[in-house]
Structures are given as structure tokens and as C-alpha cells.
Amino acid sequence: MSNLDLLMNRKIKITRFGIHILLWIILTIFLLYFILDPKAPLLQQFVASLLVTGLTVLPAYFSSKVLVPKLLYHKLIGKFIGALLLAALINTIITYIIVGGLYFELSGKSIFRNTSIIAYLFSFFFIINCIVIIVSSAIQIIVDRFSMEEQLHEVENEKVRTELAFLRTQINPHFLFNVLNTIYFQIHKENSEARNSIEKLSEMLRYQLYECTSDMIDISRELAYIENYVAVQQLRMEAGTDLQFKLPGDIGSFKIAPLLILPLVENAFKHLSNFKDPSQNKLHITIYTEYDSQFVVTVINTYYSLDHTALLEKSNGLGLKNLERRLVLLYPGKHSITRKHYENIYETTLKIQYCD
């Protein structure tokens, strides 16, 4: 994120905070105006109004941050309305008890002295709670709507940039793909290992050229690409290297955005240690699903501990930055990347919440 983006985000946060403060001040003045008793001390009534405002903050933010995304956005309208009314009722009871007790301590006057006062104030507090909850929910819906439109616009722009970059680089891969096919037929049939390597590389290029043009791709195709990549990389590794690629027997059928796993695997191969004893060089790739809708990729590799600082700087390179950028755009709030390093081990875990 650029300095300009950070500055804009900071200004937006300050503006939101200022608007919230202004709204709570307006509510406090509104409450004081309606419950003002000329015969009672003004200070005590102002403190009581301020307390009522403070007590409405919790249900307001609970409704906007929890009830709106959990119920309203999942089209559970009946439950959403019921939850709003229940929140308003519970907070009204709490407000009446706390404010009534404090007001009595400050002024010596009780708001529990007759049923008409109780009915009036209880109804008033309930209506105030309902208004505050509805307004805060409406503001959250508007904010989410604008954020969603901005995000969709950003995704479209990113898609256009990606397509342009793809078109600019498409000529060279096509040329390389054709050359590989020519080399394949020039290799003697008895040299099966060389032919197999060329075949895997061709499949990788075919995947990038013809299948990665869609927004989402079946997980089986993405994993086949990673298997080919690992197999080609293994050719240049010393015999005895601790290389493991673990996949579950049945990972299921779902779609993800293409080429999300490659940067993690590529980075691990790039920074893999080169100890004299090949068995000390470890690269483990584990891919699985959990909780029925979460896709997990864990990559563990050894590295030279003396190059620790350089590794951490390089591991945050362009490939991983692009990956993180794509994840933010494609899976907002539905992904995580964690990195751990201890002794000479570096571990990266990617989790993506996908939809069937």
C-alpha cells in the first residue's frame, strides 16, 4: 500500500471518528431537551443524559457490527428484526435501572415513584434505543455498500492490468511452448526421463496459457500444475534431499483463483538451504482442507541461519506481495497468511475460505 493510500485511509478513519462523536453529541443534546425538568438541577440531568447516550453505544455497535453481517446479509430478516427489538428492550431495562439509580443519588429524586413516570421514561428510552440501533445499522449498510463498490471497482482495474500484462508476455510463452514440443520429438524415445521432464514443462505452460485465463479454476487443475512444478524443480536437486509433497486422497471439488499456491512453493525452492548433507535440506509442502470450506497450504523449508536477515527481506519480494494483493482483492476477510521462522526453518501457511 502506497503512502498516499495510507494517508487517505487515515483521513477516512479520522472523518468517521469525527462523525460518530458528532452524532453522540447530538443525541445527548436531544435527550437533555426532552427529559429536561426545570425544577431539577441541570447538571444532574446532563450527566443522566450523557449516561443514557453512553449506554446506547453498545447495542448500536452490536447491531451494526454483528447483527447486520450475521443476520441481515444472510437474509434472515425475521431474526434480524427480532434481535434488534430484543437488544433495544434489554438495553432499555439496563439503562432505566442504572440511570434511575444514578439520578436518585445525584438529585435525591426518584424516577421510580409512580407508574406514569415509569411508563413515560421506559417508552422514551425504548424508542431512543430503537432509533439509535436502526440508524447505526443503516449507516453500516451504507458504508458496506460503498466499500463493496470500491472493492469491485478495484478488482476490475486489477483484472484489466493483469490481462494487459498477460497479453504483453503471451508471445514468448507461445514461442517456448512450440520449441518444447519440437525438442520433445527430437529426444530419443529411450530417454524417457528427459521426455517426461519436457512433457511436464509443456503441461505447465499449457496451464498458464490456456487455463489460467478464467477467474476461477478447479482445484484439481491447480494442484496438477503444482505437482508438475515440484517434479521439474526436483530434477535439479541433489539425491537424498528431504522433499515431500503431501496431498489428501480426496481433496474434494471446488474452485479457487489460479496460481495462488505457486508463489509460496517457488519462494521455498528459491531459498532452500544447500547443506553438504542433502538430507539436511528439507522442503515439505502440505495441502489439505479443513472445516469443509477452508483450503490450507503449508510450506516448510530449511535455510541458512546466517542468511536470516536476507531471507526475510527476499521472502517479502514481488511475487509474495502480488499474491497478498490478489488475496485482498479476491478473498477479502476470507484468507490469512502466517509466517514463522525458528532456528533454520521457515514456515508459511496460507488459508483460504472458499465456496463450493
C-alpha positions as semicolon CSV with decimal commas, in nm:
position;residue;x (nm);y (nm);z (nm)
1;M;0,000;0,000;0,000
2;S;0,142;0,340;-0,101
3;N;0,193;0,637;0,132
4;L;-0,093;0,813;-0,046
5;D;-0,327;0,519;0,024
6;L;-0,221;0,514;0,390
7;L;-0,283;0,888;0,418
8;M;-0,626;0,853;0,258
9;N;-0,718;0,565;0,491
10;R;-0,608;0,770;0,791
11;K;-0,820;1,064;0,680
12;I;-1,120;0,836;0,629
13;K;-1,081;0,689;0,978
14;I;-1,049;1,035;1,136
15;T;-1,356;1,153;0,945
16;R;-1,559;0,851;1,059
17;F;-1,450;0,904;1,419
18;G;-1,548;1,272;1,400
19;I;-1,890;1,186;1,257
20;H;-1,953;0,931;1,533
21;I;-1,859;1,182;1,805
22;L;-2,084;1,445;1,647
23;L;-2,379;1,202;1,634
24;W;-2,337;1,106;2,001
25;I;-2,321;1,478;2,099
26;I;-2,641;1,546;1,903
27;L;-2,811;1,252;2,076
28;T;-2,706;1,379;2,420
29;I;-2,849;1,727;2,348
30;F;-3,167;1,568;2,209
31;L;-3,213;1,358;2,523
32;L;-3,150;1,654;2,754
33;Y;-3,407;1,862;2,568
34;F;-3,682;1,602;2,602
35;I;-3,626;1,497;2,963
36;L;-3,537;1,844;3,094
37;D;-3,712;1,921;3,422
38;P;-3,689;2,296;3,506
39;K;-3,740;2,218;3,877
40;A;-3,442;1,977;3,890
41;P;-3,067;2,064;3,883
42;L;-2,937;2,094;3,524
43;L;-2,601;1,927;3,595
44;Q;-2,758;1,606;3,722
45;Q;-2,990;1,591;3,421
46;F;-2,697;1,648;3,183
47;V;-2,499;1,366;3,350
48;A;-2,805;1,139;3,323
49;S;-2,844;1,225;2,951
50;L;-2,474;1,161;2,893
51;L;-2,504;0,823;3,063
52;V;-2,805;0,727;2,850
53;T;-2,603;0,814;2,540
54;G;-2,311;0,604;2,661
55;L;-2,536;0,306;2,729
56;T;-2,678;0,317;2,374
57;V;-2,330;0,279;2,225
58;L;-2,309;-0,095;2,300
59;P;-2,635;-0,206;2,129
60;A;-2,568;0,038;1,843
61;Y;-2,232;-0,116;1,758
62;F;-2,354;-0,468;1,836
63;S;-2,635;-0,432;1,584
64;S;-2,416;-0,273;1,314
65;K;-2,108;-0,493;1,354
66;V;-2,271;-0,826;1,447
67;L;-2,642;-0,841;1,364
68;V;-2,618;-0,673;1,023
69;P;-2,345;-0,901;0,877
70;K;-2,455;-1,218;1,058
71;L;-2,831;-1,196;1,006
72;L;-2,934;-0,924;0,761
73;Y;-2,670;-1,005;0,498
74;H;-2,773;-1,372;0,520
75;K;-3,136;-1,267;0,453
76;L;-3,258;-1,373;0,800
77;I;-3,492;-1,072;0,814
78;G;-3,726;-1,205;1,086
79;K;-3,440;-1,297;1,317
80;F;-3,270;-0,965;1,245
81;I;-3,576;-0,758;1,343
82;G;-3,638;-0,976;1,650
83;A;-3,275;-0,942;1,759
84;L;-3,290;-0,562;1,716
85;L;-3,605;-0,535;1,929
86;L;-3,460;-0,767;2,194
87;A;-3,136;-0,567;2,207
88;A;-3,336;-0,243;2,240
89;L;-3,555;-0,391;2,517
90;I;-3,265;-0,533;2,720
91;N;-3,069;-0,210;2,693
92;T;-3,379;-0,008;2,790
93;I;-3,416;-0,207;3,112
94;I;-3,044;-0,172;3,193
95;T;-3,050;0,200;3,109
96;Y;-3,357;0,268;3,321
97;I;-3,213;0,092;3,627
98;I;-2,863;0,247;3,602
99;V;-2,973;0,599;3,510
100;G;-3,256;0,594;3,763
101;G;-3,021;0,489;4,042
102;L;-2,756;0,748;3,949
103;Y;-3,014;1,027;3,913
104;F;-3,152;0,948;4,257
105;E;-2,801;0,959;4,407
106;L;-2,726;1,295;4,244
107;S;-3,057;1,476;4,289
108;G;-3,243;1,286;4,560
109;K;-3,538;1,245;4,322
110;S;-3,660;0,901;4,221
111;I;-3,784;0,816;3,874
112;F;-3,946;0,502;4,017
113;R;-4,202;0,696;4,226
114;N;-4,512;0,641;4,012
115;T;-4,624;0,429;3,719
116;S;-4,686;0,722;3,482
117;I;-4,324;0,839;3,508
118;I;-4,200;0,480;3,470
119;A;-4,418;0,422;3,162
120;Y;-4,317;0,753;3,004
121;L;-3,943;0,718;3,060
122;F;-3,935;0,346;2,978
123;S;-4,118;0,408;2,647
124;F;-3,892;0,705;2,574
125;F;-3,572;0,506;2,638
126;F;-3,704;0,215;2,431
127;I;-3,784;0,442;2,135
128;I;-3,441;0,611;2,164
129;N;-3,270;0,270;2,165
130;C;-3,468;0,158;1,860
131;I;-3,385;0,478;1,670
132;V;-3,014;0,459;1,756
133;I;-2,993;0,090;1,661
134;I;-3,176;0,142;1,331
135;V;-2,968;0,448;1,239
136;S;-2,638;0,275;1,325
137;S;-2,743;-0,032;1,123
138;A;-2,841;0,187;0,828
139;I;-2,506;0,370;0,841
140;Q;-2,323;0,036;0,846
141;I;-2,520;-0,087;0,544
142;I;-2,435;0,233;0,351
143;V;-2,066;0,209;0,447
144;D;-2,052;-0,159;0,346
145;R;-2,224;-0,077;0,018
146;F;-1,970;0,191;-0,072
147;S;-1,682;-0,033;0,037
148;M;-1,815;-0,317;-0,178
149;E;-1,849;-0,093;-0,483
150;E;-1,498;0,043;-0,429
151;Q;-1,362;-0,309;-0,394
152;L;-1,541;-0,430;-0,709
153;H;-1,403;-0,131;-0,897
154;E;-1,053;-0,213;-0,772
155;V;-1,092;-0,579;-0,868
156;E;-1,198;-0,479;-1,219
157;N;-0,899;-0,247;-1,252
158;E;-0,667;-0,522;-1,128
159;K;-0,820;-0,766;-1,373
160;V;-0,762;-0,526;-1,664
161;R;-0,398;-0,470;-1,557
162;T;-0,346;-0,847;-1,527
163;E;-0,496;-0,913;-1,870
164;L;-0,278;-0,644;-2,028
165;A;0,033;-0,787;-1,862
166;F;-0,067;-1,134;-1,978
167;L;-0,110;-1,018;-2,338
168;R;0,230;-0,846;-2,330
169;T;0,403;-1,167;-2,220
170;Q;0,198;-1,411;-2,423
171;I;0,424;-1,416;-2,731
172;N;0,731;-1,555;-2,551
173;P;0,546;-1,842;-2,377
174;H;0,383;-1,942;-2,706
175;F;0,722;-1,950;-2,872
176;L;0,870;-2,150;-2,583
177;F;0,575;-2,391;-2,588
178;N;0,628;-2,463;-2,958
179;V;1,005;-2,506;-2,910
180;L;0,946;-2,755;-2,626
181;N;0,717;-2,962;-2,846
182;T;0,989;-2,967;-3,114
183;I;1,257;-3,071;-2,862
184;Y;1,030;-3,343;-2,725
185;F;1,013;-3,519;-3,062
186;Q;1,389;-3,476;-3,113
187;I;1,468;-3,665;-2,792
188;H;1,520;-4,038;-2,842
189;K;1,227;-4,247;-2,724
190;E;1,453;-4,449;-2,493
191;N;1,537;-4,133;-2,296
192;S;1,208;-4,145;-2,107
193;E;1,325;-3,922;-1,820
194;A;1,409;-3,629;-2,048
195;R;1,085;-3,677;-2,243
196;N;0,889;-3,688;-1,916
197;S;1,050;-3,363;-1,798
198;I;0,970;-3,187;-2,125
199;E;0,615;-3,320;-2,102
200;K;0,567;-3,180;-1,752
201;L;0,707;-2,843;-1,852
202;S;0,476;-2,835;-2,155
203;E;0,176;-2,911;-1,933
204;M;0,274;-2,623;-1,705
205;L;0,294;-2,383;-1,999
206;R;-0,036;-2,511;-2,138
207;Y;-0,198;-2,448;-1,799
208;Q;-0,066;-2,092;-1,784
209;L;-0,153;-2,012;-2,145
210;Y;-0,494;-2,168;-2,189
211;E;-0,647;-2,243;-1,848
212;C;-0,543;-1,951;-1,627
213;T;-0,742;-1,704;-1,834
214;S;-1,059;-1,767;-1,628
215;D;-1,121;-1,605;-1,289
216;M;-1,164;-1,938;-1,107
217;I;-1,034;-2,286;-1,180
218;D;-1,097;-2,632;-1,040
219;I;-0,862;-2,719;-0,755
220;S;-0,757;-3,043;-0,925
221;R;-0,606;-2,850;-1,219
222;E;-0,424;-2,608;-0,988
223;L;-0,276;-2,897;-0,786
224;A;-0,172;-3,082;-1,103
225;Y;0,020;-2,770;-1,204
226;I;0,194;-2,755;-0,865
227;E;0,280;-3,127;-0,889
228;N;0,444;-3,068;-1,227
229;Y;0,632;-2,766;-1,093
230;V;0,765;-2,966;-0,797
231;A;0,865;-3,253;-1,027
232;V;1,059;-3,019;-1,258
233;Q;1,231;-2,848;-0,965
234;Q;1,324;-3,185;-0,818
235;L;1,536;-3,259;-1,126
236;R;1,799;-3,004;-1,022
237;M;1,808;-3,113;-0,656
238;E;2,064;-3,349;-0,507
239;A;1,959;-3,707;-0,442
240;G;1,862;-3,755;-0,079
241;T;1,706;-3,411;-0,033
242;D;1,412;-3,430;0,206
243;L;1,142;-3,320;-0,040
244;Q;0,782;-3,410;0,047
245;F;0,462;-3,313;-0,131
246;K;0,155;-3,427;0,062
247;L;-0,198;-3,423;-0,072
248;P;-0,507;-3,589;0,079
249;G;-0,661;-3,881;-0,104
250;D;-0,972;-3,680;-0,187
251;I;-0,944;-3,304;-0,153
252;G;-1,290;-3,251;-0,296
253;S;-1,414;-3,045;-0,588
254;F;-1,416;-2,667;-0,559
255;K;-1,276;-2,370;-0,744
256;I;-1,011;-2,115;-0,648
257;A;-0,834;-1,833;-0,828
258;P;-0,544;-1,971;-1,037
259;L;-0,175;-1,951;-0,944
260;L;-0,224;-1,870;-0,575
261;I;-0,010;-2,157;-0,447
262;L;0,286;-2,116;-0,683
263;P;0,447;-1,807;-0,519
264;L;0,473;-1,990;-0,184
265;V;0,626;-2,303;-0,338
266;E;0,851;-2,103;-0,569
267;N;0,979;-1,895;-0,278
268;A;1,060;-2,209;-0,076
269;F;1,262;-2,363;-0,362
270;K;1,440;-2,034;-0,417
271;H;1,558;-2,004;-0,055
272;L;1,607;-2,373;0,019
273;S;1,930;-2,444;0,208
274;N;2,221;-2,618;0,039
275;F;2,391;-2,813;0,317
276;K;2,662;-3,063;0,227
277;D;2,446;-3,342;0,366
278;P;2,144;-3,343;0,128
279;S;1,918;-3,499;0,394
280;Q;1,950;-3,177;0,598
281;N;1,788;-2,980;0,315
282;K;1,417;-3,006;0,384
283;L;1,119;-2,884;0,184
284;H;0,774;-3,007;0,289
285;I;0,459;-2,897;0,107
286;T;0,129;-3,000;0,267
287;I;-0,208;-2,919;0,114
288;Y;-0,543;-3,011;0,268
289;T;-0,891;-2,883;0,355
290;E;-1,044;-2,829;0,698
291;Y;-1,386;-2,729;0,835
292;D;-1,535;-2,836;0,498
293;S;-1,473;-2,496;0,337
294;Q;-1,116;-2,393;0,421
295;F;-0,824;-2,464;0,192
296;V;-0,483;-2,481;0,362
297;V;-0,131;-2,476;0,214
298;T;0,168;-2,517;0,446
299;V;0,523;-2,485;0,309
300;I;0,823;-2,560;0,532
301;N;1,182;-2,525;0,416
302;T;1,528;-2,510;0,569
303;Y;1,757;-2,213;0,504
304;Y;2,099;-2,093;0,612
305;S;2,057;-1,927;0,951
306;L;2,347;-1,692;0,864
307;D;2,137;-1,554;0,579
308;H;1,838;-1,498;0,809
309;T;1,802;-1,122;0,751
310;A;1,848;-1,150;0,375
311;L;1,592;-1,431;0,362
312;L;1,330;-1,231;0,548
313;E;1,383;-0,937;0,313
314;K;1,371;-1,153;-0,001
315;S;1,074;-1,359;0,124
316;N;0,874;-1,039;0,108
317;G;0,958;-0,999;-0,261
318;L;0,746;-0,904;-0,558
319;G;0,589;-1,250;-0,604
320;L;0,457;-1,271;-0,247
321;K;0,350;-0,905;-0,247
322;N;0,150;-0,968;-0,564
323;L;0,000;-1,277;-0,402
324;E;-0,106;-1,082;-0,094
325;R;-0,254;-0,812;-0,314
326;R;-0,456;-1,068;-0,512
327;L;-0,581;-1,232;-0,193
328;V;-0,702;-0,899;-0,054
329;L;-0,895;-0,834;-0,375
330;L;-1,026;-1,187;-0,438
331;Y;-1,080;-1,314;-0,081
332;P;-1,138;-1,008;0,140
333;G;-1,172;-1,118;0,502
334;K;-1,158;-1,483;0,392
335;H;-0,786;-1,554;0,391
336;S;-0,478;-1,544;0,608
337;I;-0,102;-1,581;0,559
338;T;0,119;-1,659;0,856
339;R;0,499;-1,686;0,857
340;K;0,717;-1,846;1,124
341;H;1,094;-1,884;1,145
342;Y;1,286;-2,075;1,409
343;E;1,646;-2,198;1,403
344;N;1,697;-2,272;1,030
345;I;1,332;-2,350;0,950
346;Y;1,097;-2,117;0,763
347;E;0,724;-2,197;0,757
348;T;0,446;-2,028;0,562
349;T;0,077;-2,115;0,592
350;L;-0,194;-1,990;0,358
351;K;-0,562;-2,039;0,445
352;I;-0,846;-1,955;0,208
353;Q;-1,217;-1,973;0,279
354;Y;-1,369;-2,097;-0,045
355;C;-1,723;-2,154;-0,170
356;D;-1,836;-2,476;-0,336
